[in-house]
Amino acid sequence: MRPEGSLTYWVPERLRQGFCGVGRAAQALVELEPVNAQARKAFSRQREKMERRRKPHLDRRGAVIQSVPGFWANVIANHPQMSALITDEDEDMLSYMVSLEVEEEKHPVHLCKIMLFFRSNPYFQNKVITKEYLVNITEYRASHSTPIEWYLDYEVEAYRRRHHNSSLNFFNWFSDHNFAGSNKIAESPDRSYVRTCGAIPCNTTRG
């Protein structure tokens, strides 16, 4: 018996079936979540395993690269897009570069970190210069760059290069994420060198 004052609505059969279908789909997703979680853990373990297997190879390759004088200066200066940024001074600074590494973090945000490693040189004190990019589906955006700690003997020239040079040069581009053109990442002509962080002008990637 229907309670006094209650209303009864007629619901078409197709609509009623649709509601039931949505409910069943939602229930199926809930039931699949443990399976998805297990799959994510398995993928993470497999990725870590592959990274451990790759590390000795990357270390050996890094040692070979470090034994080649001026390797990174030549790679970057001869890159089709990067070459436009390289001045003679940049090339000399890059001759002290010994390694390049890329790290990728996906939590709490998708972040790509490019790190340049240098031996002692007459220009700056930094052993590592870092540039970070926030990455999403449609774009990447420079979010942080390591300030370069110039030696006093070169500080005046570094200031001139930054404030009185209308053209973008490599170290201004890399070390200041607020600099015009800083968001650009040179596209590698060899796509096998590229990982999910975006195109980079090298083949040494980790993370």
C-alpha positions, 0 to 999 in steps of 0.5 A: 500500500502506498503511503499517503501523500507519496508520489509514484513516477513511471520510469521508462524501461530503457532508462531503468535498464540504463541506470542498472547498467551504470551501476553494474559498470561502477561495481565492476570498476570497484572490483577491478581496483585491486587488480589495477593496484597489483598491476601498477606494483608489478609494473613498478617492480619491473621498471626498477629491475630494468633500471638496475640492469641498465645502470652498469651499461650507463656507467660504462658509457659515461666513463667512456664519454668522460675520457673523450676531450670536449665530447659534450661541447661538440655534441651540443655545438653541432646539434641542429637546434642547439647550435644557434645558442652556442657562442665561442665562450659557451663552447669553451665553458661546455668543454669542462662538462663531464656528464648529463643526466635526466631524472623524471619524477611523477609524484606529486607532479610530473617533473623533468630534471636536466642536470649538467655536471662540470669539472673545475673551470675558470668560469663558475663554481657550480659542479652541477647546473640543473634545469627543471620542467613541469610536464603535462599532456599539452606542454612543458614549462620551465619551473626552476633553474640553478643560478650560476655562481660565477667567479669574480674574474668573470662576473662582469662579463657574465653580467654583460652577456645577460643584460647587454646581449640581445641574442639568447645564449646557452647558459642564459637559456639553461640557468634562468627559467625566467629568461625569454626562450627558457621554455624551449627544449631542443628537439633531438634528431634521433628519437631513440635518445628521447624519453618521456621528459621531452626532447633533449640534445643528448643520449645519457638519460636516467630516472 
